[in-house]
């Protein structure tokens, strides 16, 4: 996803995003994420494809795996959801705010079939056909240098493309489109992950939280003062100057605005209300501010999934005995994406706080914890996770055997700083930790390798190292996502037979949600000391 700050965008008043093949896929994703920035005016996608898994056999998922037959359909759905934001077609609605969208492909393309561009054109035409520029160039393959004559710029810089760039950057035509859009006052937003959208819509709305994270898409349709939502729990409102007042619906206060959200009439004080929240039965102004909410609930800055920790600056914090694992991870980031991952080695309880939180150079960095003893890492976090000597507990499920390991996204709050994200890598034994790191940090298809923790990793995964080493994904025991309050979301979590779970998760919802059926299963493992001791470590090595 495109988690970019405005400082990272080119210092220009107008931007056209252009890409070819894999770059075309990236261009469309980037444009949909930055469509509301105001400076992005157009996107050009040459030989585009819709998703990475649809491009060639080397990107196939759950096809060539050793034990794909053992992957439960629900488990696959949970893992797929971690990549859903990278599919272009479901998120085309944002592109309607741009001036132009160019889709271009060689008619004889044998690498990326023209079918992909045709489908994207058809889907976008149902939303806003006036923005589309489409061309299939006769007798051209995937890439070409010469369109009509030698060295004329080819597929990305010939006369056709240059005219497109000039028109997109023309102020007069852009002003006409902006004026027309303002008259319509209609906007559509579709997100699989709220953190994948940079900024609010032109009128100032944004989805901040989902009811069910990741496994269900969220949408927001704005028609003047009427809003229709799907799977949205918290919505950012426009600023007071944009929202205005006027006492609609009979209100007498000039600062009060009347909105109709999913049929609910909501009176909003535009001078003080920052967002709307969905209660048990209806929408209402949120009682806490967005800043206060950040310490206890998720926001786009902390919405995950696990890879969000390493999509900005981060530091690896590792126990001295596991330095080799941290070096391995750091080298993988350098190799796969030229990323710098500094390592901080700690050998005393809580010393990482002084080494990271107390250092100016690490002030804004997220933290990846590799093999720290349990009481060293889990500080200042509200996630429903507990680890201890030969213990992993997530929500209402726990693992006491030495083959269990967990990777989990965590919020970390620091006095005077606020939120930073952590990624915990922990094993009930050294061998389990090593399998965990190798599973999620080893490239799969060099040289087009994904970076560590970036593919098929939701917010939290618990695995059985012995089975995962032998079978792959079927060795997982739990995979899922935190809800808006950092509890385990039962609607977005898969639990396998290797987990020992209480009759229900601690949902903090006053017992109104019935327990999921998968929590009624009989536990396969006893939590007694004698039973846990019967199951030996992979290599009988020391516990973390």
LINRA-V227670 format. One record per residue. N is the residue number from 0. RES is the residue in one small letter. SS is DSSP state (~ for helix, > for strand, _ for the rest). PSI is psi as a letter, one per 40 degrees, with the letter a starting at -180 (999 if undefined). OMEGA is omega in degrees with one decimal (none if undefined). Layout:
BEGIN
<<N:RES:SS:PSI:OMEGA> <N:RES:SS:PSI:OMEGA>>
END
This chain:
BEGIN
<<0:x:_:i:-175.7> <1:x:_:g:175.6> <2:x:_:g:-175.2> <3:x:_:i:171.7> <4:x:_:i:-179.1> <5:x:~:d:-179.5> <6:x:~:d:-177.9> <7:x:~:e:177.4> <8:x:_:i:178.0> <9:x:_:i:179.8> <10:x:_:g:-178.9> <11:x:_:i:-179.3> <12:x:_:d:179.9> <13:x:_:h:-176.5> <14:x:>:h:170.6> <15:x:>:h:-179.9> <16:x:>:h:-174.6> <17:x:>:i:176.3> <18:x:>:i:178.9> <19:x:>:h:176.2> <20:x:_:b:175.7> <21:x:~:d:176.6> <22:x:~:d:176.9> <23:x:~:d:174.2> <24:x:~:d:177.9> <25:x:~:d:179.6> <26:x:~:d:179.6> <27:x:~:d:177.1> <28:x:~:d:-179.2> <29:x:~:d:179.4> <30:x:~:d:179.3> <31:x:~:d:178.4> <32:x:~:d:-175.1> <33:x:~:e:-174.0> <34:x:_:d:-176.5> <35:x:_:e:-179.2> <36:x:_:d:179.9> <37:x:_:d:179.6> <38:x:_:d:179.1> <39:x:>:h:-174.2> <40:x:>:d:-175.9> <41:x:>:i:175.3> <42:x:>:i:176.4> <43:x:>:h:-178.8> <44:x:>:h:-178.7> <45:x:>:h:-175.7> <46:x:_:f:-175.4> <47:x:_:i:168.9> <48:x:_:i:-166.5> <49:x:_:d:-178.6> <50:x:_:i:-177.4> <51:x:~:d:-178.0> <52:x:~:e:179.9> <53:x:~:e:-176.2> <54:x:_:g:172.7> <55:x:_:i:-176.5> <56:x:~:d:-175.3> <57:x:~:e:179.7> <58:x:~:e:-178.6> <59:x:_:i:178.2> <60:x:_:i:179.6> <61:x:_:f:176.0> <62:x:_:d:-176.3> <63:x:_:e:-179.5> <64:x:_:i:-175.7> <65:x:_:d:-177.2> <66:x:_:f:-179.8> <67:x:~:d:179.3> <68:x:~:d:-177.8> <69:x:~:e:-178.9> <70:x:_:h:179.0> <71:x:_:h:-178.7> <72:x:~:d:179.3> <73:x:~:d:176.1> <74:x:~:d:178.4> <75:x:~:d:179.5> <76:x:~:d:179.0> <77:x:~:d:179.6> <78:x:~:d:177.6> <79:x:~:d:-176.7> <80:x:~:d:179.2> <81:x:_:e:180.0> <82:x:_:e:-173.4> <83:x:~:d:-179.0> <84:x:~:e:-178.7> <85:x:~:e:173.6> <86:x:_:h:-172.8> <87:x:_:d:-166.4> <88:x:~:d:-178.6> <89:x:~:e:-172.9> <90:x:~:f:-177.5> <91:x:~:e:-175.0> <92:x:~:d:-179.2> <93:x:~:d:-177.3> <94:x:~:e:179.3> <95:x:~:e:178.1> <96:x:~:e:178.4> <97:x:_:i:178.7> <98:x:_:d:-178.2> <99:x:>:i:173.9> <100:x:>:h:-180.0> <101:x:>:h:173.0> <102:x:>:h:-174.6> <103:x:>:h:-178.1> <104:x:>:i:173.1> <105:x:>:h:-177.1> <106:x:_:d:-179.7> <107:x:_:f:-177.9> <108:x:_:h:-179.8> <109:x:_:e:178.2> <110:x:_:d:176.8> <111:x:_:h:-175.9> <112:x:_:i:174.1> <113:x:~:e:179.6> <114:x:~:d:-178.8> <115:x:~:d:179.6> <116:x:~:d:179.1> <117:x:~:d:-179.6> <118:x:~:d:178.2> <119:x:~:d:177.3> <120:x:~:d:-178.9> <121:x:~:d:-179.1> <122:x:~:d:179.8> <123:x:~:d:179.4> <124:x:~:d:177.3> <125:x:~:e:-177.4> <126:x:~:d:-174.9> <127:x:~:g:-173.1> <128:x:~:e:-177.1> <129:x:~:e:-178.7> <130:x:~:e:-169.3> <131:x:>:h:165.9> <132:x:>:h:-173.7> <133:x:>:h:177.9> <134:x:>:h:166.8> <135:x:>:h:-173.8> <136:x:>:h:-176.3> <137:x:_:i:171.6> <138:x:_:f:177.4> <139:x:_:i:-179.3> <140:x:_:a:-173.3> <141:x:_:d:178.8> <142:x:_:i:174.8> <143:x:_:i:179.3> <144:x:_:d:-171.4> <145:x:_:h:178.3> <146:x:_:d:180.0> <147:x:_:d:-178.9> <148:x:_:i:-176.0> <149:x:_:h:174.4> <150:x:_:f:179.8> <151:x:_:e:178.2> <152:x:_:e:174.6> <153:x:~:a:-166.7> <154:x:~:d:-176.8> <155:x:~:e:-176.3> <156:x:~:f:176.1> <157:x:_:a:-176.7> <158:x:~:d:179.9> <159:x:~:d:-178.5> <160:x:~:d:-179.7> <161:x:~:d:176.1> <162:x:~:d:178.5> <163:x:~:d:179.0> <164:x:~:d:-177.4> <165:x:~:d:-179.4> <166:x:~:d:-179.1> <167:x:~:d:-177.2> <168:x:_:e:-179.4> <169:x:_:h:-175.0> <170:x:~:d:-174.6> <171:x:~:d:-179.2> <172:x:~:d:177.5> <173:x:~:d:179.8> <174:x:~:d:178.5> <175:x:~:d:179.9> <176:x:~:d:178.9> <177:x:~:d:178.7> <178:x:~:d:178.4> <179:x:~:d:-179.4> <180:x:~:d:179.9> <181:x:~:d:178.7> <182:x:~:d:-179.2> <183:x:~:d:178.8> <184:x:_:f:177.9> <185:x:>:h:-179.6> <186:x:>:i:177.2> <187:x:>:h:-179.5> <188:x:>:h:176.6> <189:x:>:h:-178.2> <190:x:>:i:168.1> <191:x:_:d:-179.4> <192:x:_:h:-177.7> <193:x:~:d:-178.8> <194:x:~:e:-179.0> <195:x:~:e:-179.7> <196:x:_:h:-179.3> <197:x:_:h:173.3> <198:x:_:i:-178.5> <199:x:_:i:174.7> <200:x:_:i:180.0> <201:x:_:d:-179.8> <202:x:_:e:170.7> <203:x:_:e:-178.9> <204:x:_:i:177.8> <205:x:>:i:173.9> <206:x:>:h:-177.8> <207:x:>:d:-178.1> <208:x:>:i:175.4> <209:x:>:i:173.3> <210:x:_:d:174.9> <211:x:_:h:-173.5> <212:x:_:h:167.1> <213:x:_:d:-173.7> <214:x:_:e:172.3> <215:x:_:h:176.2> <216:x:_:i:176.0> <217:x:>:i:179.4> <218:x:>:i:177.6> <219:x:>:h:175.7> <220:x:>:h:-177.8> <221:x:>:h:176.7> <222:x:>:g:-175.3> <223:x:_:b:179.4> <224:x:_:e:179.0> <225:x:>:h:-178.6> <226:x:>:h:172.9> <227:x:>:h:-176.7> <228:x:>:i:171.0> <229:x:>:h:178.1> <230:x:_:f:176.0> <231:x:>:h:-179.6> <232:x:>:d:-179.3> <233:x:>:h:-176.6> <234:x:>:h:173.7> <235:x:>:h:178.7> <236:x:_:i:174.1> <237:x:_:i:175.8> <238:x:_:i:-177.1> <239:x:~:d:-179.8> <240:x:~:d:-179.9> <241:x:~:d:-178.3> <242:x:~:d:176.9> <243:x:_:a:179.1> <244:x:_:b:177.6> <245:x:_:e:173.4> <246:x:_:f:176.8> <247:x:~:i:178.0> <248:x:~:f:175.2> <249:x:~:e:179.8> <250:x:_:i:-177.1> <251:x:_:e:-176.4> <252:x:_:h:179.8> <253:x:_:e:179.2> <254:x:_:e:-176.8> <255:x:>:h:178.1> <256:x:>:h:177.7> <257:x:>:h:175.1> <258:x:>:i:174.4> <259:x:>:h:-175.0> <260:x:>:h:-178.3> <261:x:_:f:179.1> <262:x:_:e:177.8> <263:x:>:h:174.8> <264:x:>:h:-175.6> <265:x:>:h:175.3> <266:x:>:h:-174.0> <267:x:>:h:172.4> <268:x:>:h:-173.5> <269:x:_:e:-179.8> <270:x:_:e:-174.9> <271:x:_:d:-175.2> <272:x:_:h:-178.7> <273:x:_:d:-174.4> <274:x:>:i:175.1> <275:x:>:i:179.0> <276:x:>:i:176.7> <277:x:>:h:176.9> <278:x:_:a:-178.9> <279:x:_:d:-175.8> <280:x:_:e:-173.6> <281:x:_:i:176.8> <282:x:>:i:179.2> <283:x:>:i:175.0> <284:x:>:h:-180.0> <285:x:_:h:-178.0> <286:x:_:d:178.6> <287:x:_:i:176.4> <288:x:_:i:178.2> <289:x:~:d:179.6> <290:x:~:d:178.3> <291:x:~:d:-178.3> <292:x:~:d:-174.4> <293:x:_:d:-176.7> <294:x:_:d:-176.2> <295:x:_:e:-176.9> <296:x:_:i:-178.0> <297:x:_:i:178.3> <298:x:_:i:175.8> <299:x:~:d:179.6> <300:x:~:e:-177.5> <301:x:~:e:-171.5> <302:x:_:e:178.5> <303:x:_:a:4.5> <304:x:_:a:-171.6> <305:x:~:d:-175.9> <306:x:~:e:179.6> <307:x:~:d:179.5> <308:x:~:d:-173.7> <309:x:~:e:176.7> <310:x:_:e:170.7> <311:x:_:a:177.1> <312:x:_:h:-179.7> <313:x:>:i:179.1> <314:x:>:i:176.6> <315:x:>:h:176.4> <316:x:>:h:-171.0> <317:x:>:i:171.3> <318:x:>:i:-172.8> <319:x:~:d:-176.9> <320:x:~:e:-179.1> <321:x:~:f:-178.1> <322:x:~:d:-178.6> <323:x:~:d:178.0> <324:x:~:d:178.5> <325:x:~:d:177.2> <326:x:~:d:177.3> <327:x:~:d:-179.4> <328:x:~:d:-179.6> <329:x:~:d:178.9> <330:x:~:d:178.7> <331:x:~:d:177.4> <332:x:~:d:178.2> <333:x:~:d:-176.2> <334:x:~:d:-173.4> <335:x:~:e:-177.4> <336:x:~:e:-179.6> <337:x:_:f:-179.9> <338:x:_:i:178.2> <339:x:_:h:-179.2> <340:x:_:g:-179.7> <341:x:>:i:-176.7> <342:x:>:h:173.4> <343:x:>:h:-179.7> <344:x:>:h:-178.8> <345:x:>:i:-178.7> <346:x:_:e:177.9> <347:x:_:i:-179.4> <348:x:_:h:175.0> <349:x:_:e:-178.3> <350:x:~:e:178.9> <351:x:~:d:-179.9> <352:x:~:d:177.9> <353:x:~:d:-177.2> <354:x:~:d:-176.8> <355:x:~:c:-175.8> <356:x:~:d:-177.7> <357:x:_:e:-177.9> <358:x:_:h:-178.7> <359:x:~:d:-176.6> <360:x:~:e:179.3> <361:x:~:e:-170.0> <362:x:_:d:-175.3> <363:x:_:e:-175.3> <364:x:_:i:169.3> <365:x:>:i:-173.5> <366:x:>:h:170.6> <367:x:>:h:-179.0> <368:x:>:h:-179.1> <369:x:>:h:171.5> <370:x:_:f:176.1> <371:x:_:i:171.8> <372:x:_:i:-170.0> <373:x:~:d:-174.6> <374:x:~:e:177.8> <375:x:~:d:-168.1> <376:x:~:d:-171.4> <377:x:_:g:177.5> <378:x:_:i:174.9> <379:x:_:f:177.8> <380:x:_:i:-178.3> <381:x:_:e:-179.3> <382:x:_:i:-177.3> <383:x:_:g:-176.8> <384:x:>:h:176.0> <385:x:>:h:174.4> <386:x:>:i:179.0> <387:x:>:a:176.3> <388:x:_:h:-177.4> <389:x:_:f:178.0> <390:x:>:h:168.3> <391:x:>:h:178.6> <392:x:>:h:178.6> <393:x:>:h:-176.7> <394:x:_:b:179.4> <395:x:_:e:-177.1> <396:x:>:i:-179.4> <397:x:>:i:179.7> <398:x:>:h:-178.5> <399:x:_:e:-177.8> <400:x:_:i:-172.7> <401:x:_:e:179.8> <402:x:_:e:-176.7> <403:x:>:i:176.4> <404:x:>:i:-176.3> <405:x:>:i:167.3> <406:x:>:h:-172.9> <407:x:>:h:171.4> <408:x:>:h:-178.0> <409:x:>:i:168.4> <410:x:>:h:177.4> <411:x:>:h:-178.7> <412:x:>:h:-178.1> <413:x:>:h:179.6> <414:x:_:h:179.0> <415:x:_:e:179.0> <416:x:_:d:-177.5> <417:x:>:b:-171.5> <418:x:>:h:160.7> <419:x:>:i:-177.0> <420:x:>:i:175.5> <421:x:>:i:174.4> <422:x:>:h:-176.1> <423:x:>:h:171.7> <424:x:>:h:-173.0> <425:x:>:i:175.0> <426:x:>:i:175.0> <427:x:_:e:172.8> <428:x:_:i:178.2> <429:x:~:d:-178.1> <430:x:~:d:178.4> <431:x:~:d:177.1> <432:x:~:d:-178.8> <433:x:~:d:177.4> <434:x:~:d:178.7> <435:x:~:d:-178.7> <436:x:~:d:-179.7> <437:x:~:d:-179.0> <438:x:~:d:-172.2> <439:x:~:e:-178.0> <440:x:~:e:-179.6> <441:x:_:h:178.4> <442:x:_:i:-176.7> <443:x:_:d:-176.0> <444:x:_:g:177.4> <445:x:_:i:3.3> <446:x:_:e:179.6> <447:x:_:f:-172.6> <448:x:_:i:171.8> <449:x:_:i:179.9> <450:x:_:i:178.2> <451:x:_:i:174.9> <452:x:_:e:-172.7> <453:x:_:e:-173.7> <454:x:_:h:174.8> <455:x:_:f:177.6> <456:x:_:h:175.8> <457:x:_:a:178.7> <458:x:_:d:-176.3> <459:x:>:h:174.3> <460:x:>:h:170.3> <461:x:>:h:-177.5> <462:x:>:i:170.1> <463:x:>:h:-171.9> <464:x:~:d:-178.7> <465:x:~:d:-179.1> <466:x:~:d:179.9> <467:x:~:d:178.5> <468:x:~:d:-177.9> <469:x:~:d:-169.7> <470:x:~:e:-175.6> <471:x:~:b:-174.3> <472:x:~:d:177.3> <473:x:~:e:176.6> <474:x:~:e:177.9> <475:x:>:i:175.4> <476:x:>:d:178.8> <477:x:>:i:173.1> <478:x:>:h:-177.9> <479:x:>:a:-173.0> <480:x:>:i:172.1> <481:x:>:i:173.9> <482:x:_:a:-174.7> <483:x:_:e:-179.0> <484:x:_:e:177.9> <485:x:_:f:168.1> <486:x:_:i:-179.9> <487:x:>:h:-178.4> <488:x:>:h:-178.4> <489:x:>:d:179.3> <490:x:>:e:-176.3> <491:x:>:f:-176.8> <492:x:>:h:173.8> <493:x:>:h:176.7> <494:x:>:h:-178.8> <495:x:_:a:-174.3> <496:x:_:e:-178.5> <497:x:_:e:-177.4> <498:x:_:i:171.7> <499:x:>:h:-172.5> <500:x:>:i:170.8> <501:x:_:i:-179.3> <502:x:_:d:177.5> <503:x:_:i:176.1> <504:x:_:i:174.3> <505:x:_:g:-171.6> <506:x:_:e:-177.0> <507:x:_:f:-179.6> <508:x:_:f:175.8> <509:x:_:f:174.2> <510:x:_:e:-175.9> <511:x:_:e:179.8> <512:x:_:h:-179.1> <513:x:_:i:-178.6> <514:x:_:h:177.1> <515:x:_:i:-176.1> <516:x:~:d:-176.7> <517:x:~:e:177.3> <518:x:~:e:-180.0> <519:x:~:e:-177.0> <520:x:_:i:177.1> <521:x:_:h:-178.9> <522:x:_:h:-179.7> <523:x:_:e:-177.0> <524:x:_:h:172.5> <525:x:_:i:178.6> <526:x:_:e:179.4> <527:x:_:i:-179.1> <528:x:~:d:-177.3> <529:x:~:d:-178.8> <530:x:~:d:-179.0> <531:x:~:d:-179.4> <532:x:~:d:-179.4> <533:x:~:d:-178.3> <534:x:_:h:-173.5> <535:x:_:i:176.3> <536:x:_:i:-179.6> <537:x:_:d:-177.8> <538:x:_:e:-178.8> <539:x:_:f:-177.4> <540:x:_:a:-169.7> <541:x:_:i:177.3> <542:x:_:i:173.6> <543:x:_:999:none>>
END
